[in-house]
Each structure stands twice: as C-alpha cells, then as structure tokens.
Amino acid sequence: MGVIIETPQLSMEITLVSIESLFIHEETIPKELEKLKRDLIAAQVLKHPLIVDSSTLVVLDGMHRVAALKALGCQMAAVCLVDYQNPAIELLAWHREFSGNLEVSEFEKNLSKRGPFNLIPTSIAKAFESVKHRKADVALANGKSAHLINFPNNPSIKTVYDEISNIEILAQEMGYNLLYSTESDAIESIHSALRPVLIVPSLTKEEVIEWALKKEVFTHKTTRHVVPARPLFVNVPLPWLKQSNLSKANQKLKEYLEKKLIIEKETGAIINGRRYEEHCFIFTDPE
C-alpha cells in the first residue's frame, strides 16, 4: 500500500505501478511528447503522479507522461489511484473553436467531399442538447446560426471522434486555427460571435474504460476530467522508476514521501504560474 490522502470527496493513494499495466485512452501529440521527454531528462524527476483508475489502471490524466517514461526506459510510473466511479470525478468534453469567420456554406461544401454529411439547421440551445443526448453526433454553431451534423452508418463514439479529428484537419486546411474550450467558454464564444464552435459529445466513464481496455485510443482532447483533489510535486527520481523490483521501489517511495510535509491549497490557487481548480496537496521538504 502506498501513501494515502483522504479528502471529504475523494480518497487518493500514491504508489508505483508497472508502466506496462497502464491503459491510456487518448493519443499523444509528438511535439508535446518530445518537449516532455526533454523536461524529464533535465529535471530527472517525475514531478506529478498520473491520475489513474484504481480498478482498471486506466489513465485519466497523464497520457504524455506514460509515453515519455516508456521512451526513457522506465519500468514503473508514479500514480495517484482514485475511484473513477466516484461521482465527485466529472467527465466533460473539450469543444472545438475555429479562429476566424467560418463560412458555413463553404464548410459544408468541403465537408461533403469527405462523406454524405448534411448540416441540419437548429437553434444554439437545441444544438447543445442534441449533442449532449446523442441525438446528433456533433453540431456547428456561431453567433447567427447552428447546424446539427450526423455521420453515416450509426457510428460508435470512437468513430464520431475519428470524424471530429477529420473535421479539425479540414478546418486547418481551410486556414483556420483551433482552440479547445469548456462548455461555458464555448457558449460565450458563440453568443458573442467571437468564433464558430464545433460542439462535441462527452464520453461516459464506461466508454473511456471500454475503449482503453481494448487498447484503442481516442484523438487528443477527447476527455476533460475534473478531479476534486490532486497531489503535486512528489518529485520521484527517474532512476527509481527504472528499477525492476516493484515491491522494493514502493517501500522506498513510501519512506520518501512520509518524510515530506504536505501543504494544502484551496481550489483556484495559482501554483508555478498555473491555476488549479482542484484542491491541491503539495509535497515539500521540511525546513
């Protein structure tokens, strides 16, 4: 057993697991992966543990760290085990925003070349509701209009996100840049006519686990996990993660972490320039 942190909403266990036992559910981006590898080599520590479902070892947060650790020859990964079925852990989506004034007619014309996709006019409110309840695969909305888009052949959620990736590529070919936004930010962009938005569905936790265990990954930015608490700066030395004896390494980690002080930060704290919406538990050396 590793180091346990209990919070009113969530129980967390920090421990080491075999890196080969982990299942990822999203693809990695080569550019981000290379940067992370360089950062790990420079720091020689894994600063933050991966967030992992305790029952299935599906990685909820840390896909790039898994790939980087593997590439650097690590046999283990430091993880924070949580109960994914805990309702305090939310699963949301990242909507796609297009920079610039996207012409729907031009977009529909280009989209039709990739398949029999029809854009069905609707209201902005119904666009979000239709996608949320899986009555439409995705929707395209801007300040003036909204259209539902259904892909052919009753696609699985995995196929829907494959098509979303194709739409991203199409938008980039048309000269648009992409931003990824929360639902509240997407709604603000639509109503203020800042940017057109591709409204996408949120996966269920069961779908994340199902596809991950089949070792089939979704496109990047498919899921947005909101976890109420998070441990930071465990700073596990990389050489420890390259060992082969998991039991000994875990004992060493436990002794190492039990000597640390844990400083709690409330939600909204800015730590090293990043704002955290979670309640953070920062491991630090005693003075």
N, C-alpha and C positions, 0 to 999 in steps of 0.2 A: 504494500500500500504506500502511496506517495504522500505528499503534503496536502492536507485537506483545508479548504477555506469554506466556511459556512456563511451564507448571507440569508436574509429573510426570504429571498426569492429563488435562490439557486445554491446548490452545493457544487463545489469545484474540487477536483483532485489533480494536482500537478505531479506528473510522473514521466517516465520514459517508456516508449514502446518501440518495437521493431518497426523500422520505416516501411518494410515490405508488407506489414499488416494493415497499413492505412489505405483507405479508398478515397480518391478525390472525385469531385462531381463537376468541376469546371476545367476547361483547358487553360493553359498558361500562355502568356504573351512573351515571345522570345526576347524582346527588348527589355522588358521588366525583369525577366529571369536572369539575364546577363548582368544587369545592374545589381540585383540582389546577391548574386554569386560574388561579385566584386566587394560588396559591402560586408558579406560574411567573412571573406578572406581577410579583409582589412581589420575587422573587429575581433575575429577569432572567437566570437561567442554568438550563440543564438539568443538574442535579446528577449523575445517574447514567445511563449509557448503557442503551439497551434491550438485552436479550439476544435475539439473532436467529440463526436457522439460516443458515450461510454459503452453503449450496447453493440454498435456495429462497426466502430472505428472509422466512420465516415467523417472526413474533414469538412468542417463547416466554415472555417476561416484559416487560410494559410496554404492554399494550393501552390503558390510560387515557392514558399519555403520548403515544402516537401520536395519539389523538383530540384531546388538548389542544393539541398542537403544530400540528395541522392547523387547529384553530379559531383559533389565534393567528397564522395566516398564515405559518407556517414551511414552507419548501420542502424542508428536509432534516431528518434526525434523526441524532443521535449513537448509534451502535450498538456492541455488542460481538459480533462474529461468532464463532460456535462451530460445531463439527461436531456436529449434533444426533444423528447415528448413533453417536457415541462412547458406549460403554456406561457411562461414568462419569456421564453425564447420565441421571438417573432420571425416569420419568414415573409419577406416582401420582395418587390421587384425593382429593377432599375429601368426606368423608361428612357427612350432614346430621343434626344433633341437634335434637330438639324439647324446648324447655323445658316442664316440667310433666309430669303423669302422663297420657300419651296412652292413651285407651281404644281398644284395637284394634277392638272390635266397632263402636264409634261411627265410628271412622276408616274401616272397611271399608264401612259403610253410606253414608257421604258419598262415598267413593271410587267406589262402584258407580254413583252418579249420573252420573259422568263417563265411564263406559265399562264393559265387561264384565271388570272386574279381579277376580280371585279371589285371596285370601290363603291360601296353602298352608302348613300348619304344618310346621316343621322345627326342627332344633337350631341353636343360635347358631353353632357351628363350621361346620356344613354351609351355613348362610346365607352366610357369608363365602366359602366355597369355591365355592358355586354361582354367586354373582355374579362372582367372580374368573374363573371358567372359562366365563362366558357361558351357563350352564345355567339361569339365571334373570336377568331384567332388573334387578331390584333386590330388596332384602329389608328388612323392618321387624323390628327386634329391640329388646327391653327385657330387664330382669333376669329375667323369668319365662318369656318365650316368644320365638319367632322365626317369621316368615312370609315365604315367597317370594312375589314379585309378578311376573307376566308380563303384558306388554301385548299386545294383539291384533295379528294380521297380521304376525308375524315382523318387528318394526321394526328399522330401522337404528340404529346407535349414536347418530346425530343425533336420531332420533325418540325414543329412550329418554331422552335428556337433555331433550328438549322436555317429555316426560311428567314427568320429575323436577321441572322448573320448575313444572308444573301442581300437583304434589303439594305443593311449597313454598307455593304460593298457597292451596291447600286448607287446609294446616295453619295458615297465618296467619288464614284466615277462621274457623277453629275456635278462635282465640285463643292459638295457640302462637307463640313466638318461635323463630328458627332460629340455630343455631351451626354453624360449619363446622370439622370436626376431621380430624386424621390418623387412620390406622387404629388406631394404638396408643391414642390418646385415645378413639376410638370404642369400642374393646373395653373400656377401663376404665369408660367411662360405662355400658355395657350391664351388665357384671358387678357393678358397684357399685349398679346400679339408679338411677343419677343421672338419666338422661334416655333416652327412646327414641331409636333411631338408624335412619335410612334408610341402608342400605348400598348404595353405588353402584359401578358398574364403572369401572375405569381404562381410558382410551383407549390405543391403541397409537400410537407415533410416526407410523406410516404413516397412521393415521386423522386425526391432527392435521394433517398436511401435505395429505392428500387434500381435506379439507373446507375448509381455509384457502385453498387454491389455487382452489377453486370459489367462494370469497368467501361461504361460508355459515358463520355463526358459531354457536358453542355458547352456552348460557346461562352466566352468570358462575359462577366457582368450579367449572368442569368439570375443569380440569387443575391438578396441583401438580407443577411441575418442580423437581427438586433438582439444582442445578448445583454442582460441587465448588469452583469459584472464581468470584470476581466482582470487577470493578473498581468503585470508588466515588469520588465527588466529582471527576469530570473537569471539572465546572463549565463547560460550554461556553456562552458568551454567546448569548442568544437572537437578537440581530441577525445573528450568523454563520449561524444556521440559516434566516434569511430571504433569504439570497443565492441567486442563480440559477446561479452558476458553481461546480459541484461540485468540479472539479479544484483551483481556487484555494482554495476553502474547506478542502479536505482538506489541502493543503500548509500552510495557516495552522494548522490543528488539530494537525498533526504537530509543527510547530515549537513550538507552545504546550505540548503535552504532554511533549515531550522536555526541556523546561526544568524540569519538575516533579520532585520527589522522590517515590518510591513506598515507602510504608510497608506492610509485610505484617502482617496479623493472622491468627492461627490460628483454626480453627473454634471457635465458641462465644463469640467476642468480642462485647462489648456496645458498639455504636458509636452515639452520639447517642440512647441510650435503647432501641435495638433490638438484639436478639440475632441474630447471623448464624451459621447453621450452615455457611456456606461459608468457604473460605479467602479473605480479602479483601485487595485491593490498593488502598490509599488514595493518591490523588494529592494532593500538598500542595505549597505554595510553599516554596522553600529559605529558610532563615533568613537 
